């Protein structure tokens, strides 16, 4: 089956136990699929997940679906019917190439203004080639996210803990990083705490401990980071989820930005200061993240 491959999904209510057969359908890549009034495109009013598919195996699908549910709850969207989404994922997986790396995107939108609502779809595309980022590393700058450390608790309407379609700020941050001669960025709070990358989680090794910022309402819980921490624990290395200051980050022995499709990219420069790649864990992380998981 040629890529991209897309399924339009007619969302069932979370507690609907009706048969899922016939609730999703494939559409040609060149066929119109969304209405002009679709709120996902009009206002970015929706949520999504991107799941890696490696050699025909969908990675961490349950963790991604659980996060889709959390995002729906935060955004007050109808909670997805996981039985339906699992069926759609399985169906799509049988229609796309079983070799190589692909990116499967799940989208749940508030729908079309004045109905129908909600709307949903699944698409599969070839994944970008991340070999250079995984092996040669990336240059990173820190950027002020414009919020202090406790903003999520004071202002839950900012939806900071949800994976929403509103990615304009994230993309602007990546453009700013490139203007500064870097490949990516790490957001920090206005009072000096590390958050996350625009499309990634942060892992730093500090005094021999693998550290990631403490999950909170301000930071999107990382599925790849969580899986990688389980791998690290199994190999008897210490891990910690805790608040991390920008000064601690700058003194780290090694840093990685991790995400579902790019996997673990070692940071070779932070705010203009060179940082050595620790090749042994980096190679081990890549081997693990490319292996069948879930």
N, C-alpha and C positions, 0 to 999 in steps of 0.2 A: 504494500500500500504506500502510495506517495505521501510525502510530508509537505506541508503541515496537514494534520488530521484533526478534525473537529467534531465533537458531539454537542448538539444542543440538548439540554436537559430540561424536562418539565418537572420542577421541584415538587416532591411530595412532602407533606408535613412530617415532622420528626417522628410522630407516633403512628403514622399511617402504615398499616401492615399489608396494603394491597400489593399485588404483583408488580414488580418493577419492569417487566417486559413491556416494551412499547413506550416507556417514559423518557427515552433518549433516542436520538436519531443522528446519523452522520450527515454532514453537509459538505458539498464540494468546497475546496479552498477558494475558488473564485466566485462563489455564490454569496449574495447578500444574506446576512444572518442576524443583524441587530437592527432595531428600529431607531429612527432619529431621536425619539424621546427617551431612549435608554438612559437611566440615571447613572449607570456606571461610567458612561462617556460624558454625559452632561455635567455631572458633579463629582465624579470619582466616588460615588456612593455605593460601595460594595466591598467585598473581601476576596482574598485569593490565597492560594498556596501553590508553590512550584515544587514538584517532586522529581527527583532524578530517576531515570530509567537506565540501567546499565546492563547491556547484553540481555535484554528481555526481562530483567528483574526490576520491579518497582521498589524503590528504597524508602524505608521508614513511612510507609503509607498510613499506618495507624496513628503515628505521632502527628503527621500532617493533618489527618482528619480530626484528631482531637483538638488541634490548634484552630482549625476551621470552625469548630463548634464554639470555642472560647471567643474567637473574633466575632462570630455572629451574636453571641450573648452581649459582648461589650457594645456592639454597634446597634443592638436592638433589632437585628434582622431575624427572620424566621430561622429557627435552628434546623440545620440540614438533616435529612434522613440518611443516616450513615449506610444503611443497607442499600439504598439506591445509589449512593456515590461509590460504594465498593463495587457494585455491579457494573457501573459505568467505567470505572478504572479497569476492571478485569476485561470488559468487552473491548475497550480501546487498546489494551495491551495485546490482545490477539489480532489486531489489525495493523500494527506498526512493525517496523523491522526489529528483529530479535538480536541484532548485533549493534555494537557501538553505544554511544552515550546520547540520550534524548532528554528533553525537558517536558514534563507533563504539567500543565497549568490548570487548576481548578478555580472557577470564578463563580461567586454567588453575589448577585446584584439586587438592590432594592426593587429593581424592575423598571417598567416603563411608566412615565408620569401619566396618571389617570388609568393605569392598568395596561397589560397584565403585570402582576407582581407576585412573588419575586421572579427573576429570571436567572438562568445558570447555564454554564457551558464548561466543557473540558477540551483542551487542545494539546496536541503533541507536536513538538518541533525538534529539529536537531539541536543538540546542546552546543554552545560555543566551545571552541578548542581552548581548554584551560591549561594545557601542558606547560606552557612557559610560566604561568603564574604559580603552578604547583612546584616546579623544579627550580626556576631561577628567582622566584620571589617577586614582591611588589613594593613599590615606594608609596608611603602613606603620610598624610598630614592630618593633624587634629583640627577640628572645626567646632566652634561653639554652637550648640544646638539652640541656644537662646532660652533655655529653661533651667531652673535650679533643680537640685536633687529631689525635692519633695513635691514637684508640680503635679504628678499624676494623682496623688491623693487629694490635692486641693482642687484639681480641675479635671475630673474624669471625662468630661466632654471632649478633651483633646484626643481621646482614643489611642493613647500612646502604646498600650499593650496589645492592640489589634493589628493584624496584617491587612491594612486597607488598600484599596486601589489608588488612593491619593498619594502618589509617589513624586509629585512635582518637586517638593523640597529635596527629597533624596537624590533625584537626578540633577538638580541644581548644585548640590554638594559635590557630586562626582565631577561636574563640569568645573567647579571651582578648584578641585584637587588637580585636575589636568592643567588648569591655568597656572598652578603653582609648581608644575613639573612632576606631579605625582600620579599614581595610578588609582588611588582610592583614598578614602578618608575614614577616620574614627570620630564619631560625635562625642563631645564632652559637655557636661552641664556647665552652666555659667558659674557655679561654685566649685568647679575643678574635679568632678568625678567622671570616670570613663563610662560611656553608654554602650554603643554598638556602631557598626558600620551601616551605611545606607541599605546594604543588601546582605549583611553578614553579622556574625557574632564575633566577639573578641576573646581570644585565649592568650594569656601571657604566662611565661614561667618566671616566677619570682622566688628567689631563694630556694630553688628546687621544687616548688609547688606550682602545679598548673592551676591558674586562677582565671575565672570569668566573672564579670560583674553580676552581682546578686540579682536574680529575677525579681522584677517589681512591675508596677503599673507603667513605669516609664520605659521599660526595655522589653522588646519582643522576645519571648522564650524561644531559644534556638533549638530546632530539632537535631541538626547536625552536631552542634556543641554538646547536647545531652547524650547523644549516641557515642561521641568521641570520649566523653568523660567516663562512660561505662567501660569502654575499651581500656582507657588509661588505668582505671581502678583495678581491672582484672590483671593488669601487668604490674600491680603493686607500687604504682607511683601516686603520691598524694595529690588530691585535687581540692579546690575550694571555690565555692560560690559566695562572693562577698563584695562589699563596696571596694572599689579600686580607684585611687587618686591618679591624676595625670602624672604626678611626679613618680609614683610607683611604676606606671606604664613606661615612662622614659628610662627607668633604671632596670627594666626587665632583662633577663638573660636571652629570651627569645619571645617572639610574638607571632601569632597566626590570626588571620581572618578566615573564618570557616562559614561555609554556606552549602546548600543542598547540591548545587550544580558545579560550582567552581571547586568545591571541597575545601582542603586546607591550603591556604596560600601563605607562605612565610613572609614576614615583613623584613625587607632588607634595608629600609631607610625610614626613620620616623622623624618628621619635622626637620628634614635635612641632615640628620645624624645617622651615619651608617650603623647597621645592625647585622651581625653575622647570622647566617642560616645554620641551625642545628640540624644537620642532614639526617641523622639517624631517626629521631622521632618524626621528622617531616616525611621521610620515605615510608615509615611505618603507618603514619596517619593516612597517606594516600592509598596504600595497599588495603588497609582496613575499609576505608570509605568507598573503594571501588568493589569490594567484595559484596556478595549478596547479604542484605540485612533485612530485618522486619520479621 
